[in-house]
């Protein structure tokens, strides 16, 4: 074997050994960056592996990512083997991002190693006075047909402040401005969204900014889950019947909408003529129930609906449906149906009795008349 072949052979044998030296410590990731994707809350975080690990092919490497707002101690933590991560953030405040390296397996002789933290702070644009941004944003999705979002002016914002609303969700290619603003005289106080703009079970990101005579408005960011903001229509066609003196059977139809019937729950309230409303919640998606009552006077019932816990984390109750009342007897144990039947029976018996009396009276009068006629004929014959 010549000298060149010997050198090549030794290089092949010694190269893995040189690259497999056991680690006793590990560095944090490098070049940690946070990029705004322009989606009103989605940020992209990326980093690079420590340089020492580029030659350690037998290492199992993971990264612990921690992030939260700068004034929060409730940070979210994620373990990943990737060199990037995207998530939604609250852009109303600065965001603190930290990351560290975890290493184990053959390059550490089975020992788990972790690095110090690499850290950065991302600060969104905070142009404009803090009291210029909108307050008390309230969004309601009406029966999954449309959504209205309304807000109040910032504490220091003039009445003529020109607010602008922008929104984004995963089905949009880019951020979109509101197409149907809600106005109060000359001021913009809200936005009306058509059903085509709505998406459930996904982040719906909103930013409201604008301008005024005092300068730019501080942007306000919101992330909504629209399925938690649905207000259904009130139930209709409420029917009441009674089969016993102490039970009222209530039946209604679910509101007509895109909401599936199995996603609804109901609340029934009932009261007597002089009592307060009593409440019965119907957690199952049924459209009927029975009510136990203790008095025999008039009872009234009303029903409302909301989305149940299987289809939303939160819910908004509908308005109450129209009040329906049922009158029960006050002097006996019969229910409404029996009471009506008894009343009809009494009327019928009275008619029969009246007819019988009339017939007897007519027969008596006819017999008496016949006797008078016969008596007159007899007198004529005798005379």
MIVO-83018 format. One record per residue (C-alpha): x, y, z; residue in three letters. Coordinates in steps of 0.02 Angstrom, whole numbers. Layout:
! MIVO-83018
<x X | y Y | z Z | residu ALA>;
...
//
This chain:
! MIVO-83018
<x 0 | y 0 | z 0 | residu UNK>;
<x 76 | y 167 | z -51 | residu UNK>;
<x 84 | y 322 | z 61 | residu UNK>;
<x -68 | y 410 | z -16 | residu UNK>;
<x -180 | y 261 | z 14 | residu UNK>;
<x -120 | y 247 | z 194 | residu UNK>;
<x -160 | y 432 | z 226 | residu UNK>;
<x -334 | y 414 | z 150 | residu UNK>;
<x -368 | y 257 | z 253 | residu UNK>;
<x -317 | y 343 | z 415 | residu UNK>;
<x -425 | y 496 | z 372 | residu UNK>;
<x -578 | y 386 | z 348 | residu UNK>;
<x -549 | y 300 | z 516 | residu UNK>;
<x -508 | y 457 | z 617 | residu UNK>;
<x -636 | y 581 | z 542 | residu UNK>;
<x -791 | y 517 | z 636 | residu UNK>;
<x -692 | y 512 | z 798 | residu UNK>;
<x -641 | y 693 | z 777 | residu UNK>;
<x -821 | y 746 | z 749 | residu UNK>;
<x -897 | y 642 | z 888 | residu UNK>;
<x -810 | y 721 | z 1037 | residu UNK>;
<x -930 | y 722 | z 1186 | residu UNK>;
<x -1012 | y 888 | z 1227 | residu UNK>;
<x -1011 | y 952 | z 1405 | residu UNK>;
<x -1103 | y 1114 | z 1368 | residu UNK>;
<x -1203 | y 1192 | z 1227 | residu UNK>;
<x -1227 | y 1369 | z 1164 | residu UNK>;
<x -1395 | y 1457 | z 1140 | residu UNK>;
<x -1467 | y 1481 | z 965 | residu UNK>;
<x -1403 | y 1630 | z 866 | residu UNK>;
<x -1479 | y 1767 | z 758 | residu UNK>;
<x -1650 | y 1766 | z 845 | residu UNK>;
<x -1771 | y 1873 | z 742 | residu UNK>;
<x -1956 | y 1920 | z 750 | residu UNK>;
<x -2046 | y 1973 | z 590 | residu UNK>;
<x -2220 | y 2049 | z 574 | residu UNK>;
<x -2314 | y 1959 | z 435 | residu UNK>;
<x -2437 | y 2104 | z 415 | residu UNK>;
<x -2585 | y 2000 | z 477 | residu UNK>;
<x -2625 | y 2111 | z 627 | residu UNK>;
<x -2558 | y 1989 | z 755 | residu UNK>;
<x -2464 | y 1846 | z 670 | residu UNK>;
<x -2276 | y 1852 | z 700 | residu UNK>;
<x -2141 | y 1741 | z 627 | residu UNK>;
<x -1995 | y 1693 | z 740 | residu UNK>;
<x -1836 | y 1616 | z 671 | residu UNK>;
<x -1661 | y 1575 | z 732 | residu UNK>;
<x -1503 | y 1480 | z 688 | residu UNK>;
<x -1427 | y 1327 | z 771 | residu UNK>;
<x -1270 | y 1351 | z 878 | residu UNK>;
<x -1115 | y 1337 | z 770 | residu UNK>;
<x -1044 | y 1195 | z 874 | residu UNK>;
<x -1190 | y 1083 | z 828 | residu UNK>;
<x -1164 | y 1094 | z 640 | residu UNK>;
<x -1035 | y 953 | z 648 | residu UNK>;
<x -1125 | y 848 | z 780 | residu UNK>;
<x -1229 | y 732 | z 674 | residu UNK>;
<x -1265 | y 610 | z 815 | residu UNK>;
<x -1346 | y 743 | z 927 | residu UNK>;
<x -1533 | y 754 | z 956 | residu UNK>;
<x -1568 | y 942 | z 959 | residu UNK>;
<x -1726 | y 1028 | z 1017 | residu UNK>;
<x -1767 | y 1210 | z 1055 | residu UNK>;
<x -1872 | y 1280 | z 1196 | residu UNK>;
<x -1963 | y 1438 | z 1137 | residu UNK>;
<x -2046 | y 1553 | z 1266 | residu UNK>;
<x -2146 | y 1710 | z 1224 | residu UNK>;
<x -2268 | y 1830 | z 1306 | residu UNK>;
<x -2303 | y 2017 | z 1323 | residu UNK>;
<x -2168 | y 2113 | z 1413 | residu UNK>;
<x -2272 | y 2144 | z 1570 | residu UNK>;
<x -2339 | y 1965 | z 1582 | residu UNK>;
<x -2272 | y 1818 | z 1680 | residu UNK>;
<x -2389 | y 1694 | z 1595 | residu UNK>;
<x -2277 | y 1648 | z 1450 | residu UNK>;
<x -2317 | y 1514 | z 1322 | residu UNK>;
<x -2183 | y 1381 | z 1295 | residu UNK>;
<x -2157 | y 1272 | z 1143 | residu UNK>;
<x -2028 | y 1134 | z 1110 | residu UNK>;
<x -1982 | y 1111 | z 927 | residu UNK>;
<x -1843 | y 1039 | z 819 | residu UNK>;
<x -1875 | y 1169 | z 684 | residu UNK>;
<x -1782 | y 1334 | z 664 | residu UNK>;
<x -1940 | y 1440 | z 649 | residu UNK>;
<x -2111 | y 1463 | z 726 | residu UNK>;
<x -2268 | y 1567 | z 688 | residu UNK>;
<x -2407 | y 1613 | z 809 | residu UNK>;
<x -2533 | y 1749 | z 850 | residu UNK>;
<x -2486 | y 1887 | z 972 | residu UNK>;
<x -2562 | y 2034 | z 1063 | residu UNK>;
<x -2483 | y 2182 | z 973 | residu UNK>;
<x -2550 | y 2311 | z 1096 | residu UNK>;
<x -2390 | y 2288 | z 1197 | residu UNK>;
<x -2210 | y 2238 | z 1169 | residu UNK>;
<x -2172 | y 2053 | z 1155 | residu UNK>;
<x -2031 | y 1962 | z 1243 | residu UNK>;
<x -1960 | y 1809 | z 1153 | residu UNK>;
<x -1832 | y 1688 | z 1227 | residu UNK>;
<x -1756 | y 1527 | z 1161 | residu UNK>;
<x -1632 | y 1397 | z 1223 | residu UNK>;
<x -1551 | y 1240 | z 1154 | residu UNK>;
<x -1579 | y 1062 | z 1219 | residu UNK>;
<x -1458 | y 923 | z 1171 | residu UNK>;
<x -1451 | y 738 | z 1214 | residu UNK>;
<x -1404 | y 565 | z 1147 | residu UNK>;
<x -1235 | y 500 | z 1087 | residu UNK>;
<x -1144 | y 666 | z 1077 | residu UNK>;
<x -1176 | y 697 | z 1263 | residu UNK>;
<x -1154 | y 516 | z 1319 | residu UNK>;
<x -1339 | y 512 | z 1363 | residu UNK>;
<x -1335 | y 670 | z 1469 | residu UNK>;
<x -1465 | y 806 | z 1435 | residu UNK>;
<x -1388 | y 977 | z 1410 | residu UNK>;
<x -1471 | y 1146 | z 1393 | residu UNK>;
<x -1401 | y 1316 | z 1351 | residu UNK>;
<x -1430 | y 1488 | z 1423 | residu UNK>;
<x -1574 | y 1589 | z 1350 | residu UNK>;
<x -1558 | y 1698 | z 1197 | residu UNK>;
<x -1682 | y 1841 | z 1211 | residu UNK>;
<x -1756 | y 1983 | z 1108 | residu UNK>;
<x -1900 | y 2105 | z 1127 | residu UNK>;
<x -2014 | y 2150 | z 982 | residu UNK>;
<x -2103 | y 2317 | z 995 | residu UNK>;
<x -2248 | y 2351 | z 875 | residu UNK>;
<x -2277 | y 2527 | z 812 | residu UNK>;
<x -2355 | y 2631 | z 950 | residu UNK>;
<x -2378 | y 2794 | z 855 | residu UNK>;
<x -2510 | y 2909 | z 928 | residu UNK>;
<x -2562 | y 2953 | z 1106 | residu UNK>;
<x -2617 | y 2806 | z 1212 | residu UNK>;
<x -2785 | y 2887 | z 1251 | residu UNK>;
<x -2825 | y 2913 | z 1067 | residu UNK>;
<x -2858 | y 2730 | z 1029 | residu UNK>;
<x -3036 | y 2662 | z 1030 | residu UNK>;
<x -3117 | y 2590 | z 1186 | residu UNK>;
<x -3242 | y 2452 | z 1225 | residu UNK>;
<x -3248 | y 2362 | z 1059 | residu UNK>;
<x -3402 | y 2248 | z 1056 | residu UNK>;
<x -3434 | y 2128 | z 912 | residu UNK>;
<x -3591 | y 2022 | z 895 | residu UNK>;
<x -3624 | y 1894 | z 759 | residu UNK>;
<x -3812 | y 1896 | z 731 | residu UNK>;
<x -3879 | y 1723 | z 690 | residu UNK>;
<x -3724 | y 1689 | z 582 | residu UNK>;
<x -3797 | y 1809 | z 455 | residu UNK>;
<x -3691 | y 1964 | z 488 | residu UNK>;
<x -3580 | y 2044 | z 621 | residu UNK>;
<x -3582 | y 2219 | z 693 | residu UNK>;
<x -3429 | y 2287 | z 785 | residu UNK>;
<x -3449 | y 2450 | z 880 | residu UNK>;
<x -3330 | y 2552 | z 986 | residu UNK>;
<x -3314 | y 2714 | z 1083 | residu UNK>;
<x -3193 | y 2854 | z 1045 | residu UNK>;
<x -3031 | y 2863 | z 1140 | residu UNK>;
<x -3030 | y 2970 | z 1297 | residu UNK>;
<x -2927 | y 3106 | z 1214 | residu UNK>;
<x -2994 | y 3084 | z 1037 | residu UNK>;
<x -3101 | y 3225 | z 963 | residu UNK>;
<x -3277 | y 3182 | z 905 | residu UNK>;
<x -3225 | y 3202 | z 724 | residu UNK>;
<x -3085 | y 3074 | z 736 | residu UNK>;
<x -3074 | y 2972 | z 575 | residu UNK>;
<x -3059 | y 2791 | z 631 | residu UNK>;
<x -3018 | y 2650 | z 511 | residu UNK>;
<x -3042 | y 2464 | z 541 | residu UNK>;
<x -2937 | y 2329 | z 457 | residu UNK>;
<x -2957 | y 2142 | z 475 | residu UNK>;
<x -2875 | y 1978 | z 425 | residu UNK>;
<x -2909 | y 1791 | z 440 | residu UNK>;
<x -2831 | y 1637 | z 363 | residu UNK>;
<x -2942 | y 1640 | z 208 | residu UNK>;
<x -2881 | y 1813 | z 158 | residu UNK>;
<x -2724 | y 1843 | z 57 | residu UNK>;
<x -2697 | y 2014 | z 136 | residu UNK>;
<x -2766 | y 2132 | z 265 | residu UNK>;
<x -2933 | y 2209 | z 213 | residu UNK>;
<x -3018 | y 2372 | z 264 | residu UNK>;
<x -3199 | y 2376 | z 322 | residu UNK>;
<x -3318 | y 2401 | z 174 | residu UNK>;
<x -3472 | y 2453 | z 274 | residu UNK>;
<x -3437 | y 2577 | z 413 | residu UNK>;
<x -3570 | y 2617 | z 544 | residu UNK>;
<x -3587 | y 2804 | z 571 | residu UNK>;
<x -3660 | y 2914 | z 706 | residu UNK>;
<x -3687 | y 3079 | z 619 | residu UNK>;
<x -3514 | y 3115 | z 546 | residu UNK>;
<x -3415 | y 2997 | z 660 | residu UNK>;
<x -3370 | y 2817 | z 620 | residu UNK>;
<x -3420 | y 2711 | z 769 | residu UNK>;
<x -3419 | y 2535 | z 699 | residu UNK>;
<x -3409 | y 2413 | z 554 | residu UNK>;
<x -3542 | y 2300 | z 477 | residu UNK>;
<x -3478 | y 2132 | z 412 | residu UNK>;
<x -3577 | y 2029 | z 287 | residu UNK>;
<x -3586 | y 1840 | z 306 | residu UNK>;
<x -3453 | y 1816 | z 170 | residu UNK>;
<x -3327 | y 1905 | z 283 | residu UNK>;
<x -3355 | y 1789 | z 431 | residu UNK>;
<x -3254 | y 1635 | z 477 | residu UNK>;
<x -3274 | y 1523 | z 629 | residu UNK>;
<x -3146 | y 1425 | z 730 | residu UNK>;
<x -3001 | y 1531 | z 671 | residu UNK>;
<x -2918 | y 1692 | z 729 | residu UNK>;
<x -3009 | y 1845 | z 664 | residu UNK>;
<x -2883 | y 1987 | z 686 | residu UNK>;
<x -2937 | y 2169 | z 693 | residu UNK>;
<x -2839 | y 2331 | z 699 | residu UNK>;
<x -2922 | y 2501 | z 723 | residu UNK>;
<x -2817 | y 2654 | z 692 | residu UNK>;
<x -2848 | y 2823 | z 609 | residu UNK>;
<x -2810 | y 3006 | z 621 | residu UNK>;
<x -2876 | y 3166 | z 699 | residu UNK>;
<x -2834 | y 3350 | z 712 | residu UNK>;
<x -2719 | y 3299 | z 856 | residu UNK>;
<x -2619 | y 3180 | z 748 | residu UNK>;
<x -2618 | y 2992 | z 718 | residu UNK>;
<x -2725 | y 2874 | z 822 | residu UNK>;
<x -2640 | y 2740 | z 927 | residu UNK>;
<x -2684 | y 2572 | z 845 | residu UNK>;
<x -2790 | y 2449 | z 945 | residu UNK>;
<x -2773 | y 2263 | z 906 | residu UNK>;
<x -2900 | y 2126 | z 940 | residu UNK>;
<x -2907 | y 1939 | z 905 | residu UNK>;
<x -3082 | y 1865 | z 903 | residu UNK>;
<x -3157 | y 1691 | z 892 | residu UNK>;
<x -3321 | y 1724 | z 802 | residu UNK>;
<x -3408 | y 1564 | z 858 | residu UNK>;
<x -3401 | y 1635 | z 1035 | residu UNK>;
<x -3491 | y 1796 | z 983 | residu UNK>;
<x -3648 | y 1722 | z 904 | residu UNK>;
<x -3817 | y 1788 | z 958 | residu UNK>;
<x -3955 | y 1679 | z 889 | residu UNK>;
<x -4131 | y 1735 | z 847 | residu UNK>;
<x -4268 | y 1708 | z 976 | residu UNK>;
<x -4364 | y 1542 | z 970 | residu UNK>;
<x -4537 | y 1555 | z 894 | residu UNK>;
<x -4702 | y 1459 | z 881 | residu UNK>;
<x -4712 | y 1422 | z 1068 | residu UNK>;
<x -4858 | y 1308 | z 1110 | residu UNK>;
<x -4927 | y 1268 | z 1282 | residu UNK>;
<x -5039 | y 1121 | z 1331 | residu UNK>;
<x -5088 | y 1043 | z 1496 | residu UNK>;
<x -5129 | y 862 | z 1532 | residu UNK>;
<x -5136 | y 871 | z 1721 | residu UNK>;
<x -5174 | y 1005 | z 1846 | residu UNK>;
<x -4990 | y 1022 | z 1899 | residu UNK>;
<x -4901 | y 1005 | z 1731 | residu UNK>;
<x -4881 | y 1118 | z 1579 | residu UNK>;
<x -4804 | y 1048 | z 1420 | residu UNK>;
<x -4702 | y 1178 | z 1324 | residu UNK>;
<x -4649 | y 1155 | z 1142 | residu UNK>;
<x -4561 | y 1275 | z 1024 | residu UNK>;
<x -4467 | y 1282 | z 859 | residu UNK>;
<x -4281 | y 1324 | z 848 | residu UNK>;
<x -4238 | y 1490 | z 766 | residu UNK>;
<x -4215 | y 1481 | z 578 | residu UNK>;
<x -4030 | y 1507 | z 541 | residu UNK>;
<x -3869 | y 1425 | z 482 | residu UNK>;
<x -3839 | y 1365 | z 660 | residu UNK>;
<x -3863 | y 1178 | z 676 | residu UNK>;
<x -4003 | y 1128 | z 798 | residu UNK>;
<x -3882 | y 1017 | z 896 | residu UNK>;
<x -3778 | y 1172 | z 937 | residu UNK>;
<x -3918 | y 1258 | z 1034 | residu UNK>;
<x -3975 | y 1256 | z 1213 | residu UNK>;
<x -4126 | y 1344 | z 1286 | residu UNK>;
<x -4188 | y 1431 | z 1441 | residu UNK>;
<x -4372 | y 1428 | z 1489 | residu UNK>;
<x -4450 | y 1550 | z 1611 | residu UNK>;
<x -4626 | y 1535 | z 1681 | residu UNK>;
<x -4731 | y 1623 | z 1811 | residu UNK>;
<x -4905 | y 1627 | z 1883 | residu UNK>;
<x -5022 | y 1775 | z 1880 | residu UNK>;
<x -4942 | y 1859 | z 2031 | residu UNK>;
<x -4772 | y 1773 | z 2048 | residu UNK>;
<x -4595 | y 1809 | z 1987 | residu UNK>;
<x -4514 | y 1723 | z 1839 | residu UNK>;
<x -4443 | y 1551 | z 1876 | residu UNK>;
<x -4304 | y 1482 | z 1765 | residu UNK>;
<x -4270 | y 1310 | z 1692 | residu UNK>;
<x -4114 | y 1284 | z 1584 | residu UNK>;
<x -4124 | y 1150 | z 1449 | residu UNK>;
<x -3942 | y 1097 | z 1416 | residu UNK>;
<x -3988 | y 964 | z 1287 | residu UNK>;
<x -4032 | y 1019 | z 1109 | residu UNK>;
<x -4217 | y 977 | z 1132 | residu UNK>;
<x -4365 | y 1089 | z 1090 | residu UNK>;
<x -4489 | y 1040 | z 1225 | residu UNK>;
<x -4501 | y 1023 | z 1412 | residu UNK>;
<x -4627 | y 1001 | z 1553 | residu UNK>;
<x -4654 | y 1124 | z 1695 | residu UNK>;
<x -4719 | y 1081 | z 1867 | residu UNK>;
<x -4835 | y 1214 | z 1935 | residu UNK>;
<x -4911 | y 1231 | z 2108 | residu UNK>;
<x -5053 | y 1353 | z 2077 | residu UNK>;
<x -5206 | y 1336 | z 1968 | residu UNK>;
<x -5213 | y 1514 | z 1903 | residu UNK>;
<x -5150 | y 1581 | z 1736 | residu UNK>;
<x -4969 | y 1536 | z 1689 | residu UNK>;
<x -4858 | y 1624 | z 1561 | residu UNK>;
<x -4702 | y 1556 | z 1477 | residu UNK>;
<x -4559 | y 1629 | z 1373 | residu UNK>;
<x -4406 | y 1546 | z 1292 | residu UNK>;
<x -4234 | y 1604 | z 1235 | residu UNK>;
<x -4085 | y 1515 | z 1154 | residu UNK>;
<x -3896 | y 1518 | z 1144 | residu UNK>;
<x -3753 | y 1414 | z 1071 | residu UNK>;
<x -3706 | y 1269 | z 1184 | residu UNK>;
<x -3536 | y 1218 | z 1253 | residu UNK>;
<x -3508 | y 1089 | z 1116 | residu UNK>;
<x -3504 | y 1221 | z 979 | residu UNK>;
<x -3427 | y 1373 | z 1067 | residu UNK>;
<x -3325 | y 1416 | z 1222 | residu UNK>;
<x -3434 | y 1567 | z 1260 | residu UNK>;
<x -3610 | y 1615 | z 1214 | residu UNK>;
<x -3733 | y 1760 | z 1203 | residu UNK>;
<x -3916 | y 1732 | z 1245 | residu UNK>;
<x -4046 | y 1778 | z 1117 | residu UNK>;
<x -4187 | y 1898 | z 1155 | residu UNK>;
<x -4339 | y 1819 | z 1237 | residu UNK>;
<x -4471 | y 1748 | z 1123 | residu UNK>;
<x -4649 | y 1811 | z 1134 | residu UNK>;
<x -4740 | y 1773 | z 1299 | residu UNK>;
<x -4873 | y 1638 | z 1288 | residu UNK>;
<x -5003 | y 1611 | z 1425 | residu UNK>;
<x -5113 | y 1465 | z 1476 | residu UNK>;
<x -5267 | y 1485 | z 1587 | residu UNK>;
<x -5304 | y 1343 | z 1708 | residu UNK>;
<x -5466 | y 1322 | z 1812 | residu UNK>;
<x -5476 | y 1403 | z 1983 | residu UNK>;
<x -5615 | y 1297 | z 2064 | residu UNK>;
<x -5576 | y 1115 | z 2028 | residu UNK>;
<x -5448 | y 987 | z 1979 | residu UNK>;
<x -5486 | y 978 | z 1793 | residu UNK>;
<x -5363 | y 1047 | z 1668 | residu UNK>;
<x -5398 | y 1166 | z 1525 | residu UNK>;
<x -5453 | y 1032 | z 1402 | residu UNK>;
<x -5572 | y 951 | z 1528 | residu UNK>;
<x -5635 | y 1120 | z 1580 | residu UNK>;
<x -5682 | y 1164 | z 1401 | residu UNK>;
<x -5763 | y 993 | z 1376 | residu UNK>;
<x -5863 | y 1013 | z 1536 | residu UNK>;
<x -5921 | y 1186 | z 1484 | residu UNK>;
<x -5978 | y 1119 | z 1317 | residu UNK>;
<x -6067 | y 973 | z 1403 | residu UNK>;
<x -6160 | y 1091 | z 1519 | residu UNK>;
<x -6215 | y 1198 | z 1373 | residu UNK>;
<x -6274 | y 1043 | z 1279 | residu UNK>;
<x -6370 | y 978 | z 1430 | residu UNK>;
<x -6450 | y 1148 | z 1452 | residu UNK>;
<x -6504 | y 1147 | z 1271 | residu UNK>;
<x -6574 | y 970 | z 1289 | residu UNK>;
<x -6667 | y 1018 | z 1448 | residu UNK>;
<x -6735 | y 1175 | z 1369 | residu UNK>;
<x -6792 | y 1076 | z 1217 | residu UNK>;
<x -6872 | y 945 | z 1329 | residu UNK>;
<x -6964 | y 1076 | z 1431 | residu UNK>;
<x -7019 | y 1163 | z 1272 | residu UNK>;
<x -7083 | y 998 | z 1199 | residu UNK>;
<x -7176 | y 954 | z 1361 | residu UNK>;
<x -7251 | y 1128 | z 1369 | residu UNK>;
<x -7304 | y 1118 | z 1187 | residu UNK>;
<x -7380 | y 945 | z 1212 | residu UNK>;
<x -7472 | y 1003 | z 1368 | residu UNK>;
<x -7540 | y 1154 | z 1276 | residu UNK>;
<x -7594 | y 1046 | z 1128 | residu UNK>;
<x -7684 | y 921 | z 1241 | residu UNK>;
<x -7772 | y 1061 | z 1335 | residu UNK>;
<x -7823 | y 1142 | z 1171 | residu UNK>;
<x -7893 | y 976 | z 1108 | residu UNK>;
<x -7994 | y 956 | z 1268 | residu UNK>;
<x -8065 | y 1132 | z 1250 | residu UNK>;
<x -8115 | y 1096 | z 1070 | residu UNK>;
<x -8197 | y 932 | z 1120 | residu UNK>;
<x -8290 | y 1016 | z 1263 | residu UNK>;
<x -8358 | y 1151 | z 1146 | residu UNK>;
<x -8420 | y 1020 | z 1023 | residu UNK>;
<x -8506 | y 925 | z 1164 | residu UNK>;
<x -8596 | y 1083 | z 1225 | residu UNK>;
<x -8656 | y 1119 | z 1050 | residu UNK>;
<x -8730 | y 944 | z 1034 | residu UNK>;
<x -8818 | y 954 | z 1202 | residu UNK>;
<x -8895 | y 1121 | z 1164 | residu UNK>;
//
